Amino acid sequence: MPESIHGLLIEQVAELAADQQLKELLSDTVAANVDTWFSVVRHSIPFDRMESPTAALEHARRMAQREVPVNALLRAYRLGHQYGLNLIIAGLRSADLPPEEKLALIEHITRVSFRYIDWMSEQVLETYQTERAEWDERRRSLRAQAIRDILNGRDVDLTEASSAMRYFLGATHVALMVWLDRDAGADTDEFIAMERFMQHAVSATGAKQSVYFSIDRLVGCAWMTVHRPSDYLSQLRDFVRAQPDGPRLSVGEPLPGIEGFRRTYRQAEQARVVAVAADGSSRHRIVAARDPGVALASMLMTDDATLKEWIYDVLGPLAQNTASDQRLRDTLRVFLRAGSSFKAAANELQIHANTVKYRVNRALERRGRPIAAERLDVEVALLMCYWLGEVALNPTQALGRS
């Protein structure tokens, strides 16, 4: 009987036959279960005194380690039970026994077999779940250590690190940093919220492979593999816009190999620093390293006081922290980036060209002098105001100006 049950399970449940070792362990598991069940029937052993077959529990652990769905394991027990019970009943029906005795024996064996399979399924399920939790924790620990080794610049073996991370490091990577504002996530599990958000974000790009790493309670990072050309950035922007109450995101550039894994992380980290510079302002819910001025802003932020002074020297009163000055700055920034074209700026801002012209002239009046000789400085200062907000604005009181 064990051989025929084993053959049935190999045929019906493909997940149980990954390699020869698993097939042999499954064979021992089936044989041990059949022997234990027959012992229960023959000797009327109470279930509370039974011990689970060692091979069966080890088989459940191996299935957990290989991430075989537990439903496949439980289905195997149901199939094996049904097949074995049918064989026994068929034998009893052909046995030379009085009908009453035969019926009573069939009822007894059926009742005990169902109790046994229920009891054994509970033991297997508990063993599987415990091992799966411990195995996942071990894998997370190995993955986290491999990621830390890479980010810290240690020499790592590409194959070994890829195996530990379950992520191919020879691909082209894009790093995504996710974080929660300080007042967000108070009533939820932050780790779960951020990782789930990142999984959905990666899925929105269609990326086939990703790995997630928790940096602390409010910040995490994921890397995903991309193929150039790819529209991943616009897809990420659409996703974040559709999640107005979700975490915030910064994005590095696509870069290959282990060194690319490091560099795209640093880029995403720098973009995040820029995004949160203005005291956690949610104006920029997603910031990419390739966005104009982001890399420059991250480098200029080392001395906020000097940066403010320089911006005021360049923009004058236009650097004030008011809604009207912000509107003028944004219009002038877009106008200069559009090659000083009123029409192009109007299309981007979705306002009339005459409105653009009015705001540009008003911005120049606020600044107090023409920009032709200082155009580069003006554009840089406007970009810093755009990205850094209050960090770059309103130095009047500190400088004693009016």
N, C-alpha and C positions, 0 to 999 in steps of 0.2 A: 504493500500500500504506500509506504513513504516514497518509493521511487516514482509511482504514477502521479502522486500529488505534486511532487517536485517538478515533474515534467509539465504538468498542467500549469503550474504557477509561472514557470519560465516562459511558457507559450503565451499566457494570458496577461501577465504583468511585466512588461518589458523593462521597467525600472529596476527589477530585481536581478537582472542578468547583465550588469555592466561589465563584469570581467569574471575570470575563472575563480578567483578567490571568493567573490560574492556568491557564485553558484554553489561552491562547496560549503560555504557557511549556511546558505539556504537549505541545502540538503541535510546538514546536521540539525538545523532548526526544525525542519519538518519531522525528521526521525525522532527527535527529542520530544516534540509535542505529541506525536502519536503514542510513544511509549508512556508518557506521563498520563495521557488521557486513558489509555487502557488500564493503567495502574489504578486510577481513580475509580473506573467502572468495576474492575475485579475486586478491589479491596475496600470499596466504599469509603475512600479517604475524604474527610471533611475539607472543604475548600479553605477554611481558615488555617489549616495545617499544611497546606501545600506550599511548595517552593517552585518558582518559575524556572524553567529550563535555562541553564547558563547560556547555551548557544542562542536561544531565542532573544534573550536580552542583549547579547552582544550584537546580534543581527540588527536589532532596533537601533543600537548606538551607531552602527556603521551606516545605516540608512539616514540617520540624522546628520552625520558628518558629511555625507554626500548630497545632502539637501534634497533627498527623494521625498516628495510630498507624503505626509503621514497617511493621507487617504489611500495611497497606493499600498502601503503596508497593511492597513486594516482591511482593504479589499482582498488582499492575498489570504488573510485569515478567514474571511467569509467564504471565499472560493474553496480553500482547502477543507474547511469544515463541511460545506455542502457536498463536495465531491466524496470525501471520506465517509460521511454519514450515508450517502446514497449507496456506496459499496457495501457497507455493513448491513443496511436494511435489505438490500438485494440478496445478500447471503443468508440472512435470517428467514426471508420469505421462502427460500428454497430448502431450508433446513427441515429435517424430519422431527418436528415438534408438534405437540397439540396446539390447536389454533389459539386457545386462551393463553397458554404459556408464551407462545410466539408473540402475540399482541402485547402482552405485559412486558416482555423483554424489549420489544421495539420502543414502546413508550418510555421505558426506563432509560434506555440508551440515548434516545432523542432528548429527553429532559436533561440528562447529565451532560450531553455533548453541548447543548446550548448554554448551560451554566458554565461549562468549562471555557467555551470560546468567548463568552462575555467577560469572564474573570481574566483570561489570558490577554484579551484585547486591552483591558484596563492596565495590566502590568506593562504591556508593550508600549501603550500610549504614554504612560507616565515616564518610562525610561527614555523614550524618544524625545519627549518635550524637555526633560532635564538635560539630556545630552545636547540637544539643539541649542538651548540657551547657553550652556557652557562653551560649546564649540563656537557659537557666534561671538561670544565675548573674547575667546582666544584669537579668533580671526581679526576682530576689531583691534585688539592689542597689537598683533603683528602688523596689520595695515598701518595703524597710527605710528608705530615705530619706524616702519619703512619710509613713510611720508616725512617724519621728522628728520630722519637721516639725510634724505634728499634735500630738504629745505635748508638744512644746516651745512650743506656743501660736502658731506662725506662721500667717499667713493663707494658706490654700490654696484652690485652686479645686476644688469638690466633684467636678466631672466629671473633671478631669485626675487628681486624686488617686485617685478610684475606679478609673480606667482603669489607673493605675500599680500599684495594689494588687490589681486584679481582685476588688474587693469594694465593694459599693454603700454609700457613706457616708451616704446619706440615710435608711437604715433605722434600726430600733431595735436597739441593740447591747448585748451582755452580754460583759464582759471576764472571761477565765479565766486566772489565773496558775498555772503549773505549776513545780514545782521538785523537785530531788532532795536528800535528806539528804546530809550531807557524806561519809558512808561508803558511799553508794549509787552504783551505776553504775561501780564501779572497773574492771570487766571488760567494759564495753560502751561503745558510742559514745553519749555522753550526748545529743548533739544529736538523733540518730535516735530514741533511746528516748523523749525527751520529746515530740518532734513526733508520733511514732506514737501515744503515749498520748493526746495532745490530740485527734488525729484521731478516735480511737475514742470519746473522751468526747463530742465534738461529735456524732458519729454517734448516740450513745445518746440524745440529745435530739431527734433528727430534724431538726435545723437544716439548712437548705438552703444556707447560705453561711457561710464562715468564712475567716479569714486568720490566719497564725501569724507570730510575730516572736520571734527569739532575743535575749534580753537579755544573757546570758553563758553560760558552759559549763553552769551548773546551774540556770538560771532562764529560763523562756520565758513568752510571753503569747499568747493567742489571743482574737480577738473573733468572736462568732457573732451572726447576726441572729435575732431572736425575734419572735413575734407574740403579743400579749396577748389573752386569758389563755393562759398556757403553764405546763406542769408541768415545765419544764426543770430546776429545782433539785432536786426529788425524784428525777428521772431521773439527774442527776449524782451525787447521794448514793448511789443504788443502784449506779451504775457504780464509784465509788471503793471502796465496801464490798466489791465483788467483786474488787478488785485490792489485796489487803492488802500486797503487796510493791512496789506501783507508786509512782510519784511522788505528791506531795501537791498539793492544788488549793485555790485561793481564788477566790471568785466575786463580781463586782460586781453592781450592779443594772441592769435594762434601762432604757436611756436613749436618746433619739433624736438623730440628726444628728451632725455633727462634734463639737460640744461634748459630746454624750452619749458619744461615742467616748472623749473625754479623761476625762470624769468617772467612767465605769464602770471605766476603767483605774486611776484613783487609788483608787477604792473597793476594787478587787481587791488593789491593792498594800498598802493599809492593813490589809486582812483578812489578808494574808500575813504582815505584820509581827507581828500578834497571834498568828498560828498558830505562828510559829517563836520567839516570845519566850522560852519556857521551855526554852532551850538545845536547840532542835530536837526537843522532845518530840513523839512521834507520836500523842499522845492525840487531837488534832484533825486527821484526815487531809484533811478538807474543811471550809473555813470560808467562810461567805457574809457579805457586808457587811450583810445584813438580819438576821443572827442577833443576838438580844438582847445588848447590851453590847459588840459588836465595835467599832463606831465610837467609843464612849466609851473603850474600852480603848486604842485606837490614839492617842487624844488625851492620855490620862493617863500614857502610857508615857515621856514626855519626861524625867521625873525619878523613877527607880526607887526611890531611897532615901526620898524624901518619900512616894511612894505606899505603900511598905511600912509606914512609920510610921503613916500615916493608916489603913491597913487594920487594923493591930494596935490602934490606938486604938478602932476601931469594933467589931472582932470579939474582941479580947482573945485568950485562949489558943486559941480556936477557929481562929485563923489559923496554928496550928502545922502544920508540914509532915510530918504523919503520915497513915497510911492511914485510921485511925479518924476523925480530924478531917476528912479529905476526904469520907468517907462522910456524916458529919453535916452538913457544909456543903452537899453536893449535895442532901441531903434537904430541908434548910431552904430552899435556893434554889428548888427545885421547888414546895415547899409554899407559899411566899409568892407565887410567880408564878401558882399555881393558885387565888389568892384565899383563901388560908388554909383550903383544903378538904382534909381528910385523905383523903377518898375519891378526889378528882381526882388528888391527888399519888400516891396508891397505884396508881391506874390507869397513870399515866405511868411510874412507877418499877417497876411490875410486882411489887409487894410488898404485904403485908397492911396495911390501914389502921392497925391497932394498932402495927405496926412503924414506920410513919411517925410516929405520935404519940409513941412512945418516943424515936425519934431526934430529933424536934423538941425535945422537953423536954430531952433530953440536950444538944443544941446550945445551948439557952438557958442551961443550967447552966454549960457551958463558957465562954460569953460573960460570964456573971456578972451580967447585968441584963436587964430586959424590953426589947423592941424597939419597943413602940408609938410612943414619941416619936421614934424614930430609924429608922423602917422604911425610908425611902428610902436613907439611908446604908448600912444593913445590906444591902439588896438590891444596891446598887452594889458594895459590898465583896465580896459573895459572887460576883457576876458577874466581878469582876477576878480573884478566886482561881480561878474556873473556867477563864477564858481564859488567864491568864498563868502559872498554876502556881507554880513556885519563884520566879519573878520577884516575886511578890506575897506570898510566904509566909516564915515563920520569921525574923522580925526580932529575936527575943528576945536573941540574943547581942549584936547590934549596939546594941541599946537598953539593955542591962544589966538586962533584966527576967527574971523567973523565973516 
